[in-house]
């Protein structure tokens, strides 16, 4: 992929940067600024090179029209604090405010455009509509830097189409993410363990299918584990279950046995009568889940077994919490996995999304892990072996 160095002298140039600033908000308060912090090095590098830096990003899923609940203004305020310099905020994306703000930038200054998803062209499936929006964005820049790894699996105007209209390069964050993910797929140090959680097994089918060819062990937790337990003949009570995936999971279990890949499932789970932070937890063996209870975490015996296998591995990729970590009574499994990742003598990768949110919420520091990805969905698609449009367009 082309890099910022390939863009030449950027002094005085308007550089559009696609960052990933899609952070969780409580009103206007950012509850996890990890993605904002991750965007800072590339923005600073461009500003230090004398570029006029114009940051594009999205927040949430507005319906292709302005919605104050999804404004990037509070994120621009936090970015200014992290950069240690003023950041000008444009109240629209390609309108009068955007043009005025960009025209007023001096060399080394930074601006943030309003949420690109306030324009229907950003996410349109129609190439012409998306291209028309990309044309409007391109009027604001002389070059484009793609640094939002969390969106490179999307064929969207500010990710894909803009790169066809301006000299384009990958930013430092995207390059770092790709380098780490290549280590996971091309020649990982062994033993190589993959820990998968989250709610639905259907979200992870592609990555399981691909990693059965590469990993030494798959550790399964979260809501998705109950489809695996059902495939092994266990009753799962009122736990989350994708009955239509049971046969697929049986196939994975058979393939794993054939290839000598260990699939580690919980031996005990923490159950509750309802999905609630106040619901009373009970630990039961996986073959004795009451019919009126739902599993909300892996049990302590399982957490210990998972941690032992993880800490003894040389390469570990983790995507998806082991339970409902937002509820303190059901966070122990996720915390045990996170702790074990900090003890890996080798490469430990937290695969973005809920896993990244969990490690911060549970009190871990980013520096305790080899790498925390900023893109959960993008990481998974890369590990599936899929072609990511936002990366493909930067090649050449």
ZIBEL-V245488 format. One record per residue. RES is the residue in three letters. SS is DSSP state (~ for helix, > for strand, _ for the rest). BURIAL is I if it has 16 or more other C-alpha atoms within 10 Angstrom, else O. Layout:
# ZIBEL-V245488
res=RES ss=SS burial=BURIAL
res=RES ss=SS burial=BURIAL
This chain:
# ZIBEL-V245488
res=UNK ss=_ burial=O
res=UNK ss=_ burial=I
res=UNK ss=> burial=I
res=UNK ss=~ burial=I
res=UNK ss=~ burial=O
res=UNK ss=~ burial=O
res=UNK ss=~ burial=O
res=UNK ss=_ burial=O
res=UNK ss=_ burial=O
res=UNK ss=_ burial=I
res=UNK ss=_ burial=I
res=UNK ss=_ burial=I
res=UNK ss=_ burial=I
res=UNK ss=> burial=I
res=UNK ss=> burial=I
res=UNK ss=> burial=I
res=UNK ss=> burial=I
res=UNK ss=> burial=I
res=UNK ss=_ burial=I
res=UNK ss=_ burial=I
res=UNK ss=_ burial=I
res=UNK ss=_ burial=I
res=UNK ss=_ burial=I
res=UNK ss=_ burial=I
res=UNK ss=> burial=I
res=UNK ss=> burial=O
res=UNK ss=_ burial=O
res=UNK ss=_ burial=O
res=UNK ss=> burial=O
res=UNK ss=> burial=O
res=UNK ss=_ burial=O
res=UNK ss=_ burial=I
res=UNK ss=_ burial=I
res=UNK ss=~ burial=I
res=UNK ss=~ burial=I
res=UNK ss=~ burial=I
res=UNK ss=~ burial=O
res=UNK ss=~ burial=I
res=UNK ss=~ burial=I
res=UNK ss=~ burial=I
res=UNK ss=~ burial=O
res=UNK ss=~ burial=I
res=UNK ss=~ burial=I
res=UNK ss=~ burial=I
res=UNK ss=~ burial=I
res=UNK ss=~ burial=I
res=UNK ss=~ burial=I
res=UNK ss=~ burial=O
res=UNK ss=_ burial=I
res=UNK ss=_ burial=I
res=UNK ss=_ burial=I
res=UNK ss=> burial=I
res=UNK ss=> burial=I
res=UNK ss=> burial=I
res=UNK ss=> burial=I
res=UNK ss=> burial=I
res=UNK ss=_ burial=I
res=UNK ss=_ burial=I
res=UNK ss=_ burial=I
res=UNK ss=_ burial=I
res=UNK ss=_ burial=O
res=UNK ss=_ burial=I
res=UNK ss=_ burial=O
res=UNK ss=_ burial=I
res=UNK ss=_ burial=O
res=UNK ss=_ burial=I
res=UNK ss=_ burial=O
res=UNK ss=~ burial=O
res=UNK ss=~ burial=O
res=UNK ss=~ burial=I
res=UNK ss=_ burial=I
res=UNK ss=_ burial=I
res=UNK ss=~ burial=I
res=UNK ss=~ burial=O
res=UNK ss=~ burial=I
res=UNK ss=~ burial=I
res=UNK ss=~ burial=O
res=UNK ss=~ burial=I
res=UNK ss=~ burial=I
res=UNK ss=~ burial=I
res=UNK ss=~ burial=O
res=UNK ss=~ burial=O
res=UNK ss=~ burial=I
res=UNK ss=_ burial=O
res=UNK ss=_ burial=O
res=UNK ss=_ burial=O
res=UNK ss=> burial=I
res=UNK ss=> burial=I
res=UNK ss=> burial=I
res=UNK ss=_ burial=I
res=UNK ss=_ burial=I
res=UNK ss=_ burial=I
res=UNK ss=_ burial=I
res=UNK ss=_ burial=I
res=UNK ss=_ burial=O
res=UNK ss=~ burial=O
res=UNK ss=~ burial=I
res=UNK ss=~ burial=I
res=UNK ss=~ burial=I
res=UNK ss=~ burial=O
res=UNK ss=~ burial=I
res=UNK ss=~ burial=I
res=UNK ss=~ burial=O
res=UNK ss=_ burial=O
res=UNK ss=_ burial=I
res=UNK ss=_ burial=O
res=UNK ss=_ burial=I
res=UNK ss=_ burial=I
res=UNK ss=_ burial=I
res=UNK ss=> burial=I
res=UNK ss=> burial=I
res=UNK ss=> burial=I
res=UNK ss=_ burial=I
res=UNK ss=_ burial=I
res=UNK ss=_ burial=I
res=UNK ss=~ burial=I
res=UNK ss=~ burial=I
res=UNK ss=~ burial=I
res=UNK ss=_ burial=I
res=UNK ss=_ burial=I
res=UNK ss=_ burial=I
res=UNK ss=_ burial=I
res=UNK ss=_ burial=I
res=UNK ss=_ burial=I
res=UNK ss=_ burial=O
res=UNK ss=_ burial=O
res=UNK ss=~ burial=O
res=UNK ss=~ burial=O
res=UNK ss=~ burial=I
res=UNK ss=~ burial=I
res=UNK ss=~ burial=I
res=UNK ss=~ burial=O
res=UNK ss=~ burial=I
res=UNK ss=~ burial=I
res=UNK ss=~ burial=I
res=UNK ss=~ burial=O
res=UNK ss=~ burial=I
res=UNK ss=~ burial=I
res=UNK ss=_ burial=O
res=UNK ss=_ burial=I
res=UNK ss=_ burial=I
res=UNK ss=_ burial=I
res=UNK ss=> burial=I
res=UNK ss=> burial=I
res=UNK ss=> burial=I
res=UNK ss=> burial=I
res=UNK ss=_ burial=I
res=UNK ss=_ burial=I
res=UNK ss=~ burial=I
res=UNK ss=~ burial=I
res=UNK ss=~ burial=I
res=UNK ss=_ burial=I
res=UNK ss=_ burial=I
res=UNK ss=_ burial=I
res=UNK ss=_ burial=I
res=UNK ss=_ burial=I
res=UNK ss=_ burial=I
res=UNK ss=_ burial=I
res=UNK ss=_ burial=I
res=UNK ss=_ burial=I
res=UNK ss=~ burial=I
res=UNK ss=~ burial=I
res=UNK ss=~ burial=I
res=UNK ss=~ burial=I
res=UNK ss=_ burial=I
res=UNK ss=_ burial=I
res=UNK ss=> burial=I
res=UNK ss=> burial=I
res=UNK ss=> burial=I
res=UNK ss=> burial=I
res=UNK ss=_ burial=I
res=UNK ss=~ burial=I
res=UNK ss=~ burial=I
res=UNK ss=~ burial=I
res=UNK ss=~ burial=I
res=UNK ss=~ burial=O
res=UNK ss=~ burial=I
res=UNK ss=~ burial=I
res=UNK ss=~ burial=O
res=UNK ss=~ burial=I
res=UNK ss=~ burial=I
res=UNK ss=~ burial=O
res=UNK ss=~ burial=O
res=UNK ss=~ burial=I
res=UNK ss=~ burial=I
res=UNK ss=_ burial=O
res=UNK ss=_ burial=O
res=UNK ss=_ burial=I
res=UNK ss=_ burial=O
res=UNK ss=_ burial=O
res=UNK ss=_ burial=I
res=UNK ss=> burial=I
res=UNK ss=> burial=I
res=UNK ss=> burial=I
res=UNK ss=> burial=I
res=UNK ss=> burial=I
res=UNK ss=_ burial=I
res=UNK ss=_ burial=I
res=UNK ss=_ burial=I
res=UNK ss=_ burial=I
res=UNK ss=~ burial=I
res=UNK ss=~ burial=O
res=UNK ss=~ burial=O
res=UNK ss=~ burial=I
res=UNK ss=~ burial=I
res=UNK ss=~ burial=I
res=UNK ss=~ burial=I
res=UNK ss=~ burial=I
res=UNK ss=~ burial=I
res=UNK ss=~ burial=O
res=UNK ss=~ burial=I
res=UNK ss=_ burial=I
res=UNK ss=_ burial=O
res=UNK ss=_ burial=I
res=UNK ss=_ burial=I
res=UNK ss=_ burial=I
res=UNK ss=> burial=I
res=UNK ss=> burial=I
res=UNK ss=> burial=I
res=UNK ss=> burial=I
res=UNK ss=_ burial=I
res=UNK ss=_ burial=I
res=UNK ss=_ burial=I
res=UNK ss=_ burial=I
res=UNK ss=~ burial=I
res=UNK ss=~ burial=I
res=UNK ss=~ burial=I
res=UNK ss=~ burial=I
res=UNK ss=~ burial=I
res=UNK ss=~ burial=I
res=UNK ss=~ burial=I
res=UNK ss=_ burial=O
res=UNK ss=_ burial=O
res=UNK ss=_ burial=O
res=UNK ss=_ burial=I
res=UNK ss=_ burial=I
res=UNK ss=_ burial=I
res=UNK ss=_ burial=I
res=UNK ss=_ burial=I
res=UNK ss=_ burial=I
res=UNK ss=_ burial=I
res=UNK ss=_ burial=I
res=UNK ss=~ burial=O
res=UNK ss=~ burial=O
res=UNK ss=~ burial=I
res=UNK ss=~ burial=I
res=UNK ss=~ burial=O
res=UNK ss=~ burial=I
res=UNK ss=~ burial=I
res=UNK ss=~ burial=I
res=UNK ss=~ burial=O
res=UNK ss=~ burial=I
res=UNK ss=~ burial=I
res=UNK ss=~ burial=O
res=UNK ss=~ burial=O
res=UNK ss=~ burial=I
res=UNK ss=~ burial=O
res=UNK ss=~ burial=O
res=UNK ss=~ burial=O
res=UNK ss=_ burial=O
res=UNK ss=_ burial=I
res=UNK ss=> burial=I
res=UNK ss=> burial=I
res=UNK ss=> burial=I
res=UNK ss=> burial=I
res=UNK ss=_ burial=I
res=UNK ss=_ burial=I
res=UNK ss=> burial=I
res=UNK ss=> burial=I
res=UNK ss=> burial=I
res=UNK ss=> burial=I
res=UNK ss=> burial=I
res=UNK ss=_ burial=I
res=UNK ss=_ burial=I
res=UNK ss=_ burial=O
res=UNK ss=_ burial=O
res=UNK ss=_ burial=O
res=UNK ss=_ burial=O
res=UNK ss=_ burial=O
res=UNK ss=_ burial=O
res=UNK ss=_ burial=I
res=UNK ss=> burial=O
res=UNK ss=> burial=I
res=UNK ss=> burial=I
res=UNK ss=> burial=O
res=UNK ss=~ burial=I
res=UNK ss=~ burial=I
res=UNK ss=~ burial=O
res=UNK ss=_ burial=I
res=UNK ss=_ burial=I
res=UNK ss=_ burial=O
res=UNK ss=_ burial=O
res=UNK ss=_ burial=I
res=UNK ss=> burial=I
res=UNK ss=> burial=I
res=UNK ss=> burial=I
res=UNK ss=> burial=I
res=UNK ss=> burial=I
res=UNK ss=_ burial=I
res=UNK ss=~ burial=I
res=UNK ss=~ burial=O
res=UNK ss=~ burial=I
res=UNK ss=~ burial=I
res=UNK ss=~ burial=O
res=UNK ss=~ burial=I
res=UNK ss=~ burial=I
res=UNK ss=~ burial=I
res=UNK ss=~ burial=O
res=UNK ss=~ burial=I
res=UNK ss=~ burial=I
res=UNK ss=~ burial=I
res=UNK ss=_ burial=I
res=UNK ss=_ burial=I
res=UNK ss=_ burial=I
res=UNK ss=> burial=I
res=UNK ss=> burial=I
res=UNK ss=> burial=I
res=UNK ss=> burial=I
res=UNK ss=> burial=I
res=UNK ss=_ burial=I
res=UNK ss=_ burial=I
res=UNK ss=_ burial=I
res=UNK ss=_ burial=I
res=UNK ss=_ burial=I
res=UNK ss=_ burial=I
res=UNK ss=_ burial=O
res=UNK ss=_ burial=O
res=UNK ss=~ burial=O
res=UNK ss=~ burial=I
res=UNK ss=~ burial=I
res=UNK ss=_ burial=I
res=UNK ss=~ burial=I
res=UNK ss=~ burial=I
res=UNK ss=~ burial=I
res=UNK ss=~ burial=I
res=UNK ss=~ burial=I
res=UNK ss=~ burial=I
res=UNK ss=~ burial=I
res=UNK ss=~ burial=I
res=UNK ss=~ burial=I
res=UNK ss=~ burial=I
res=UNK ss=~ burial=I
res=UNK ss=_ burial=I
res=UNK ss=_ burial=I
res=UNK ss=_ burial=O
res=UNK ss=_ burial=I
res=UNK ss=> burial=I
res=UNK ss=> burial=I
res=UNK ss=> burial=I
res=UNK ss=> burial=I
res=UNK ss=_ burial=I
res=UNK ss=_ burial=I
res=UNK ss=~ burial=I
res=UNK ss=~ burial=I
res=UNK ss=~ burial=I
res=UNK ss=~ burial=I
res=UNK ss=~ burial=I
res=UNK ss=~ burial=I
res=UNK ss=~ burial=I
res=UNK ss=~ burial=O
res=UNK ss=~ burial=O
res=UNK ss=_ burial=I
res=UNK ss=_ burial=O
res=UNK ss=_ burial=I
res=UNK ss=_ burial=O
res=UNK ss=~ burial=O
res=UNK ss=~ burial=O
res=UNK ss=~ burial=I
res=UNK ss=_ burial=I
res=UNK ss=_ burial=I
res=UNK ss=> burial=I
res=UNK ss=> burial=I
res=UNK ss=_ burial=I
res=UNK ss=_ burial=I
res=UNK ss=_ burial=I
res=UNK ss=~ burial=I
res=UNK ss=~ burial=I
res=UNK ss=~ burial=I
res=UNK ss=~ burial=I
res=UNK ss=~ burial=I
res=UNK ss=~ burial=I
res=UNK ss=~ burial=I
res=UNK ss=~ burial=I
res=UNK ss=~ burial=I
res=UNK ss=_ burial=O
res=UNK ss=_ burial=O
res=UNK ss=_ burial=O
res=UNK ss=_ burial=I
res=UNK ss=~ burial=I
res=UNK ss=~ burial=I
res=UNK ss=~ burial=I
res=UNK ss=~ burial=O
res=UNK ss=_ burial=I
res=UNK ss=_ burial=I
res=UNK ss=_ burial=O
res=UNK ss=_ burial=O
